[in-house]
C-alpha cells in the first residue's frame, strides 16, 4: 500500500522546485532585459555623439552584423582595450553581475531554508505519530483497549494504526470471552455442586440408617435400592456434565454423514419403549424415510432428550407424534405431545442450563440445553410451541445451506 503522507510531501517538494525554477527564470530574464536596456542606452548616447549621418549608418550596420568586424577590435586596441576582463571596470557590467549573483544567492538561501523546514516538520509529524502510537500500545498492554484509530492521518502510520486497532479489538474480544467463560465456569461449578449435593445428602442419610443393626433385611434392601438409584443419578449427572463440557469447549467435532431418520428414531425410542408402554402412551412415528447429513451419534443424544421430555410431561394414555418433512430450504422434524404443556412464563427458559420447570422438580435441567447445543452446532435451530393443558410441539430444522 502506498504511503500517502510521503507522496503528498514529495509532490509538495516537486511543486516547490518547479516554482523556484520559474522564479529564477523570471529573475534572470528580468536582469537580462535590464542589461539590454542599459546597452541600448549606451549605444543611444554613442550615436548622439556622432554628428555625421553616414558614420551613424555604418556603426548601426556594424552592430547588426552577426559577426563583428575585425577593424572594430583594432580600434579598441588603439585605446588599450584588448580583453573582456577590462570591461569589468565599467559600472554597468559590474552592477549587472553583482545584482544577478546577489538575487541568486538570496533565493537559493530561501529555497534551502524551505527544504530544511519542510523536512523538520515532516520529521516532527513522524515523531509525534510514533510517540502517540507508542503511548496507545502502552495503554493496550496495561489493559486499556480503548484504541482510537481516527487520531491518525492517512499514511504509513494510518496503516499501522489500523493493524494495531484490529489486534486490539481481537485482544479485547478474547479478554471479554475469557471473562465470560470464567463467570460461566463459576456458575457451572456452583450448579454442579448444588446438583450433587442432593443425592449425596440422601446417600449419607441412607448410610447412617444402614448402620442400625435393628433394621430388618427387607428394609435394608429397600435402602440399598434407593442408594443405588442415587448413585445412578450421580453417574448420569457426571456423564451429562462431561458431555456438555466437551461440547462447550469445542473438543468434540461433529461429523456429518448420510443418516436415515427412520433408523435414527428407532434407536431413539428403543430405550424409552418400555416406560412408554408402562404408562399406556401411544407413540406414532412416521413410516416414510428421509435422509439428511448429520452426526448420527450426537443427534441421537439430542432427540432422546426431547422425546424423553415429551414422555415425562405427557399423562397416561397420551399420544406422542414424531414427524418429518423436507422443503428446498431445510429438513424439519416435529416432536409433538398432548401432555401438560408449558407455562408461558417458563417457555422462554426451558433451554437454559439447569433450569427446572415447576411441573417437574426431579429434573436437573440439562437435557434440553444439550439438545439445543447439538442441533445448533449442525446448522440447525430448535423452537417450541406450547399451550398449558393441551401439549407441546418441538420444531427442529436442519438447513441445507448457510443461513
N, C-alpha and C positions, 0 to 999 in steps of 0.2 A: 504494500500500500504506500502511495506517495506521501512524502512529508509536505503537507500543505503549508505549514509555517515557513519552512525553509524555502519552498517555492515562491511564496509571497516576498520573502526577504530578497531572494535572488532577482526576481522581477523588479523590485524596487531599486536594487543596485544597478541593473541594466538601464532602467529609465534614467537614473541619476547620471550615469556615464554619458548617455545619449544627450541629456540636457547640457551637461558640461561641454560635450563636443560641439554642439550647436552654438553654445555661448562663446566658446573660444574662436570658432569660425567668425562669429559676428565681431568680436574684438579685433581680430587680425584684419578682417576686411575693412573695418572702420578705420583702423590705423593706416592701412594701405591707401585708402581713399583720401585721408588727410595728407598723407605723404605726396600723393599725386597732385592734390590741390596746391601744396607748397611748391612742387616742381613747376606747376603751371604759373604760379605767381612769380617764380624766379625768371622763367622764360619771358613772361609779360614785361617784367622790369628790364630784362636784357634787350628785348625788341624795342622797348620805349627809348632806350639809349641810342639805338641805331636810327639815324635820320634818313639814310639812303634807302629808297624803296627797293631797288634791285638787290641790295645786300640783304635786306629782310627776307625777300623771297628765297634767296639762296640758303639762308640759315634755316628757314622753315622746311625747305625741301631736304636739307641735310638731316634735320631732326626726325622727319617722317620716313627716311630711308631705313630699310630693315637692317642693313649692315652699315655701321658708322664709317665714314671715310678716314683714311689714314692721315690725311692732312690735318684733320681735327686734332689727332693725337700729337702731331708735330707742333701745332700751335700751342697746345697745353704744355708741351715740353719746354717751349721757349720761355714760359713763365714759371718753370720749376715744378710743375705737377706731372709726375711720372708714375705714381702708384695710387690705387684706390684708397689705400690706408691714409693717404694725406688728406682725403676728404673728411675723415673723422674729426678734423679740427673745425669743420663747419658746424654751426649750431643746429641747422635744420636736419642734418643727418644724425647727429648725436642725440637730439631730442626724441626723434622717432624711435631709435634703437632703445633708448633708456625707458621711454614710456611703454613700449611693447614688452620689454623684459619685466618691467615692474608690474604690469597688468597680468602677465602670465604667472609670475611668482605669487601674486596675491590670490588669483583664482585657484591656482594649484594648491595653495595652502588651505583655502576654504574647502576645496574638494576633499583633500586628505583629512581634514577635521571632521567633515560629514561622514566619511567612511569609518573613521575611528569611533565616532559617537554611535553610529549605527551598529557596529559590532559590539560595542559596550552595552548598548540597550538590548540587543539580541541575547548576549551572554547573561544579562540580568534576568531576562524573561525565563531563560532556561534554568538558571539557578533558583528563581522563585518557584517555578513549577516543580523542580526537583525537591526543594525543601517542603513544599506543600504535600507532594506525593509521599515523601518520607514520613511526615507527621501523620498522614492518613493511615499509612501502613502500621505505624506505632500504635495508633488507636485500635486498629483491627486486631493486632496482636494482644492488646490488653482486654479484648472482648467487646469493644465498641464497634458494631458492624454498620453504623450509620455513615456509609461512604457515599459522598455526593459527587457523581461523575460530571455534573453540569458546571463545576467550577473550572474545568479545563477547556481551553480553546482547541480548535482543530489542529492537528499535527501529530508528531510522534508521541507527545505526552497524552494527547487525547486517546490515541490507540492504546497506549499503556494503561491509562486510567480506566478505559473500558474493560480491558482484560482483568485488571485488579478488581473492578466492580463485579465482574462475573464470578471471580474466585471468592470475593467477599460474600456475595449472595449465596453461593454454594455452601460456604462455611456457616453462614447464618442459618440456612435451611437445615444443614446437618446438625448444628448445635440445637436448634429447635426440636428436630426429630429425636435427638438423643435425650433431651429433657422430657419429651412426651413419652418416650419408651421407658425412661426411668420412673416417671409417675405411673405409667401403665403397669410396670413390673411391681411397683409397690402396691398398687391396687390389687393385682392378681395374687400376689403373695398373701395379702390380707384376706382375700376371698378364699384362697386355698386353706389358709389357717382356720377360717370360720367353717368351711365345708368339712374339714377333717375333725373339727372339734366335736361335732355332734355324735358321729359314730364311735369316736374314741371314748367319749364320756360314757356312752351306753355300754361299751365293752368293759370299762373299768367297773361299772355297777354290776354287770353280769359276773365278772371275775370275782368280785367280793362276795356275791351270793353263792358262787360255786365253792367258796372256802368253807361254807357252813356244812358241817357233817350231818346235820339233822335233815337236810333236803333229800327227798327220795330220788330214786333213779329216774323216774318219769319226768320230774321237774328239772333234773339236771340235763336230761336230753333236750327238753324244750329250751333251756337256757343256752345249751351248746348250739342248737339250731339258730337261735337269734344271734349268737355270737358269730357264727359262720356267715349269716346274712350281712352283718355289719362289716365283716372282713371282705366279702364280695363287693359290697358297696364302696369300700375304700379302694379296692383293686380297680373297680370300674372308673372311679373318680380319678385316680392317678393315671390310668391309661388314657382317659379322655383329655386330661390336662396335658399329658405328654404329646398327644396328637395336636392339640391346639397350639402348644408352644412351637412345635415343628412347622406348623402351617404359618404361624405369625412370623417366625424368624426367616422363612424362605428356604429352609433346609430341604423341604420336600418340593420336588419339581413334578408337576402333574404332566403325565404323558398321554397325549390323545391317541386313541385307537378306535377303529370301527367297532361299534358296540350295538348289539341288538337290545332294544328297550324291553322286549318281551322276555328275553332271557335274564336281563338285569333285574326286572321286578319279580321274577320267580325266585331269585336269590334274596330279594328284599323281604318278601312276605314269608319266606321259609322259617326264620326263627320266630316270627310272630303268628304263625298259623295256629298253634295250639292255644295261646292266650286269646286269640280272636274267636276261636270255636268255643272255648270255655265261657266266654262272655256272650255267646249267642249272636255275634255280629256277622253281617254279611259283607264279604269282600268281593268287589266287582272290578276285574282288570281287563282292559281292552284286549281283544283277540288279535287284531291286525298288528303286524310288526312294523317297526320303524328303526332305521339305522342312523346313527349320528356319531361324530368323532368326539369322544370324551374319555376321561380317565375312569375306567370302569370300577377300579378298586375304591377310589375316594368318592366317586359319585354314588356308589352303593352305600357308603357310610352316610352320605348326606340324605339319601332317600329313606334309609332305615329310620333315621331320627325323625323325619317328617311323618312317615306312616305310623311310627310308634306314638308320636304325639296325637295323631288322629284317633288311634285306638284307645289311648288313655282318657281322652276327653269326649268319647262317644259312649252313650249309655248302652246297657244290654239290649240286644235286638236292633241296634243301629246299623247304618249302612256306610261303608267306605268305598268310594269310587276312584279308580285310577284310570286316567285317560290321557291320550297324547295325539297331537296332530302337527302338521307341517305347513308352512307357507313360504313364499320366496325369501322372507327376511330371517325367520327363526323357526326353531322347534319348540313347541310348548307342551309341557307336561302339567296336568292338573291333578291334585290330590284333594278330594272333597269328602266331607263327612257331614252327617246331620246331628252332630252332638250338641254339647252345651254352648258352643260359641265362645267368643272372647269379648270381654267388656271393652267399651270404646276407649276408656281411659288407660287400658292396658295394651291396646292393639299396637301402638307405636313403640312399645318396649319389648315385645316378645323376642326380638332378635338380639337384644342386649345380653352380654355375657353375665351369667349368674343372676339373671332376673327371674324371679319366681312369681307366677300368677297367683291370684287369690284362690283359684279353684283347685290348685294342686300344690299343697305345701311340701310334699315329698320331693318335688322336682328340685334339681340342683341348678338348672338354667344354663346348661352347656350345649345340649344337642342342637337346638335351632341356630344358635350362634355359629357352631361349627358348620352346619349345613350351608348357611349363608356364605361363609368364607370360602368353602369348597366350590360352590356354584359361581361366585363372582370371580374366582381365580381362573375360570374356564370361559370367560367372555359371556357370562350369563347373569341373570338377575332373578330374584325371588320376591314375590309380592303376596300379600294375604288379604282376603276379604272375609269378614266375619260379621255375623249378627247374633247377638246373645239369645240363646234358646233355640236357634234354628240351624246352626252349624258353621263350619269354617271351610274355606277353599284356599289352597296354596297354588299359586301360579309360578311355574319355573320355566324360564325361557333361555335357550342357548342360541345366541345369534350366529348366523352363518358367516358374518364378516365383522370387521371392527366398527363399533358404533361410538 
